[in-house]
Amino acid sequence: MNDSLRGARVATFVYFTLCGTLMGTWVVNIPAVEERVGISHATLGGLLVLLGLGAFIGMQVAGRLTDGLGARIVVPATGVLSSATLVLPGLPQEPWTLAGALLVFGFCNGCLDVSMNAHAVHVEKAYGRPVMSAFHATFSVGGVIAALVGAATASAGLSPAVGMGAMGALGIVIALVSARALLPAAPAAADTDAEREAEQAPAAKRSGTSRRIWMLAALALMVMLCEGAANDWSALHLKDVLGAPASTAAFAYGTFAATMTIGRLLADRLVARFGSMAILRYGAATAAVGITIVTVSPWIWAAFAGWALFGLGLSGCVPQLFSAAGHADPSAAGANVSRVAGLGYVGMLAGPAVIGWLTHLVALNHAFVLLILLCAITAAAAGILRTGSDRTRTPEMAHGSH
């Protein structure tokens, strides 16, 4: 394995960490921005929809740009734009200017998200073995970095604009410095027979590939809806349903996030050994067991165990779906990843809202039955990764050393 390929992998880790840090920096500054602008939680919730809308549009634009111009150009460019626009939500004092800032930042961050995932697919093809899950783990690490930096800037009394501006400036430097290590183009040498077949496929077969991509996108929506629900409702579940103190309840999300990160760090080895279909099937099944425990258990310690299983089970699912989309048609990897990521992002945003709506009808823990059903459907549909031109278990993947 040559040094340039190792460098490309390290650079991809850097961009995933950068993307997670930029978004995390906005998240940790939300309370301060809300107070500065003087808006209610309900108004903020509406404005966050614009952030999601911008990200969704950016994902679709970046997918086609990456296929046309190459990830080596698009990834650093979107990294710079996402970093430069991070400061925008920290500046407004009026709701309408905050709305515009969130739309622009969401657009740029969505562009970075898809372009770096498309490049990750190219790196994975060049390696000849699974490496996608570890990239997604470093996105989570970026969130941890943002939380630590956000706590430090808040304790120092810095305004959101100053803290976000400083992080954005650092992000611009990181995006530019890391650009040279990216792969110049999708590596043809690592194409599988299935991928070469996809490139030469007639229109009818390409139509079948398109249908398959939308099926992968639907699964991504379900999995990421579950993840979004855990992000917003895990702590509230322990506090409101089980009566845990707020300080204890906060660890519910921490437990979920920690096992998700650990699972993503381990998932590539498991994919190499058992295949992506098994990771999706048994991961979703494990998540279903975990959220079932959360739903029915009256004990706090069991709820922690349930959230831990839920995070561990979900951890490897999204990377397999993104990877399968990227490998389905090498000539349209960016566009295909953008469809799966875009619909998945819709699920991430919708998850908290859907659960919140259900709480008007049933108790919070009973609303989690929806998550059980979505995980079960995902496990049952995992066979979609068995066929077609997604990542398959080759001898190189099975025996490649980490």
Disulfide bonds with the S-S distance in Angstrom:
none
